């Protein structure tokens, strides 16, 4: 329950405060001292006293969905599964987006061996935005579901909530470049550098770390720009150079294009990454200063996995 507890401490404290703002005018509101004491019980995992404290707050503030959620969570943690389910269901009635209450409802029903209801509420939690697949796979309340195909499917959906880029096909088009590489000249087959290409920021960015044999180092950020409907590369090197290119993946290659004006000279850039069948990658960079009439090779390297 430790990981689960830490998650709920963070998320539900915010939910509690948000719910307080929407609380209707009751005859008597819970005092700040009551709420502080209840929160302390909850954070110190004193579940019995936390349940009593949040029950009192919920009765004074019957529209406070956050208080009902914490009350139900504390009941779940003390093993009062049937009562926890009743309280948590009411929390969802007060706030249909209360995915923590939905998630814990699933846990309560799983403990009661009511798998159909457990899956119903776990599915609702994920649809509402629950995004902690690690918690799902370690939560003892859901142990009876673990290993089943439907549970694994919901874990995948929660992963998609947490890291949407990781499952979006457009964002995965450039994964063929990810890896640890020695880079050889395509023509002479001599090593000209090394490159470490990683997925970062929830797998939204293909991040290159380039070290050239001639001393030039640089990094590029590659990501699918949903606003532009294009892949975008931003390159920066240790000599102060930078460039931004846009492109698309088609026919087994990523093709970036762009233009840059330095010292009143406009240069067109054409950068192609070929996804070779032997799991190598060829990077072919060309430039033109005559509006594309002629092209000069700026870089031609083949990436070979270490």
N, C-alpha and C positions, 0 to 999 in steps of 0.2 A: 504493500500500500504506500510505500515511501514516495515513489515517483509520482504516483497518482495524487498523493496528498499535496506535493509541491506544485503540481500543475493547477490543482483546484484552488490552492491558496492564492495564486496569482490571478487566475482568470475570474474566479468568483468574487474576489474582493471588488474588482471593477464592476462586475454584474450587480453586486449588492448596492454600490453607490449609484449606479445608473437607475436601478429600480427605485431607490429612495426618491429620486427626482420626480418619478411618475406616481408616487404613492398618493392615494386619494386622502381627503381630509377625514381622518378618523377622530373619534371622540378623544382619544389620548394617544399621542405618538410615543414611540420608544425614545428614551433619553439617549444623548450621546454616550453617557457612561454605560448604559446597557449594551450599546453596540460595540463599544471598545472592549468590554468584558467578554462579549460573545466572540468577537474576533480573536481575542487572546486565547480563549479556550480552543477555538478552531485551529489556530496556527500551532498550538502546542499539542494538538491531537488528543485533547481531553474530550473525547467524543460524547461521553455521557452528559457532561456539563454543557458542551456546545449544543447538543440537541435540546436540552432544557432552555438554554438561553435564546436560541433562535426560534423555538416554539413560542416563547413569550413575545418576542419581537413580531413574529408573524401574526399573532392574535391582535396585537396593538396596531399593526400595519398590514391588514389582510391583502392589500394589493402589491406588497413588496415581494416580487418574484425572486429576487436575490436571496432574501431571508428564507423563503420557502425552499429554495435550492440548497442552501447550506443546512437547513434543518433536515431535509431528506438525506443529504450526503452524510451527515453525522449519524442518522439512524442506520443507514446502510453500513457504516463503519462499525456500529455496535452489534450488527447481526440482526436487526429488526427489519427484515427484508419486506414483509408485507406492508407494514406501516410506512417504510421508506418509499415504496412504490406509490402509495396513495398520496403522500406529500409531494413527491417529485412530479407526479402527473398533474397535480394542481399548479405547481410552478410553471409547467409548460402551458397550461390553460391561461395563466396570467400573462405569459410571454411566449408566444409560439416559436420564437427564435432562440430560446434558451437551450442551446445544444448540450451544455454541461448537464443540465437536468435530464435531457433525453439520454445522454450517454450513461448516466448513473441509473436511470430507469432500466436500461438494458442490463446493467450489472445486477440490479435487484432481481429481475426476472430470471436471469441466468442462475442466480443463487437458489431461486425457487424452482429450478428445473422446468421453467416455462420457456422453452427455446424459441417457440414461434414469436412470442411477445418480445423476447430478448432481441431477436433479429429485427423485428419491426422497429423497435426504438433505436437500435444501433444504426439501422439504415437511415432513420429520420435524423439522427444526430449528424451523420456524415453528410447527408443532403443539406443540412442547415449550416455546415461549415466546419464540423469537427475535423481537426487536422493534426492529430498526434498518433501516428501509427505505432510508434515505439511504445506508448502507453498501452495501446490495445493489445500488443503482443506480450506484455509483461503483467497485465492486470489480473490478479487472482480471481476477481469477481467474474471474469470472462473465461476462466480456465476450461470450463466445460464446452466452450465453443471452439477453442483453439484447435487447429489442425483440420477443421472442416472447410470444404471448398468455398462455401458462402462467406465464412468468416475471412478467409484469405482475400476474397474479392473485395470485401469492405475495407480491409487493411489497404489494399491497393488504391481504393477510392480516397481514403483518408490521406494517403501519400500524395495523391494528385492534388488534394486540397492544400497540403503543406508546400508542395513543390510542383506547381502546375506545368512548368517548363519540362519537367522530367518525363512527362507522358504525352506532350504535344508533338505530333510528328514533324511539324515544321521546325521546331527547335532542335530536333534530333538529326537534321540533315547533315550537319558538319561533324558528327561524332567520329567519322572515319579518320579525322585528323588528331584525335585525342590519343596521347601516349608519350613515351620517352623515345627520343629519336637521335640518331646520328644523321647528319645531313651531308650528302655527297654531291659533288658537281655532276650534273646529268651527263655532260659530254666527257669529262675526264675521269669521272668516278673517284675523285679525290675528296677527302673529308674537308668541308668548308665551315662546319659549325655543328652545334648541337641545339636541340630544342626540347623543351618540356611543355606539353600542351595539356591543359587540365580543364575540367568542368568546375566552375565556381558559381556562387550566388544561386543556389538552388538549381543547378544545372542549366541556368539561363544563359551563361556566358562560356564560350570556348576561349580560354585564356592562354596565350602563347608567351613563353619565356625563351627568347632567342639569344644565343651567345655565338658570335661569329668568330671564325679563326683569325680574322684580321683585327679583332679587338672591339668591333661594334656589338653592342648589346641593345636589345629592344624588347618591347612587349606589345602585343596586340590584343584588343578586346573584340571578340566576334560574337554577335548576337542577332537573333531575328527580331527586327524592329516591326512590331505589329502595327504601329501607326503608319509606317511607310510601306508595309507589305514587302519588305526587302531585308536581306541580310546586310548587316553593317559591320565594317571593320574600322577600328580606330587604332592606328599604329603610332607609338612614341618611342624614340630611341635616345641613347645616352649622349648624343651629340646635339640634341635640341630639335631634331627633325620630327615631323608628325604629318600624318595624312589621314583623311577619312574617305572610305570607299563604300559603295553600295553594290549589292549583287544578288544573285539567285543561284540555287542548285538545280541543275538540269542535265540530263544525259550523262550522269556519272562525274560531273565536275561542278565545282563552285567557281563562278565567274564574277569577280568584282570589277567595277569600273569607276572612274572618277577623274577629276581634273584639279590642277593646282597651278597657281600663278606665283612665281618667285622672280623678283627683279624684272618685272614686266614681261616675263616669258611664260606663256600658258603651256602646260604639259598635260597631256592625256595619259592616264594610267589604265592598264589592263592587266589584272592579276588573276591567274587561273590556278586552281588546285584540282589536280586530277586524282580521282579515287581509283588507284590502280588495282587490278585483280589479285595481285600477290600481296596485298595489305600494305604496300608502300604508297607514298603520296608524292606526287611531283608538283612543285610550286614553280610557276612560270610567270615572270613579271616582265611586262613590256611597257615602253613609254614612247610617246610621239609628240613632237613639237611642231608638226605641220598639219594639225587637225586630222590626224589619222591616215594621211597619205602614205607615210612610211613609219615603221616601228623599229625600235631598238631594244634588244634584250637587256634588261637591267639585272635580272637574277634568274637562274635556272638551276634548281636544286632538287634532289630526290631524297625524301625522308625514308630512312630505313630503321625499323624498330630495333632498339638495343637488345 
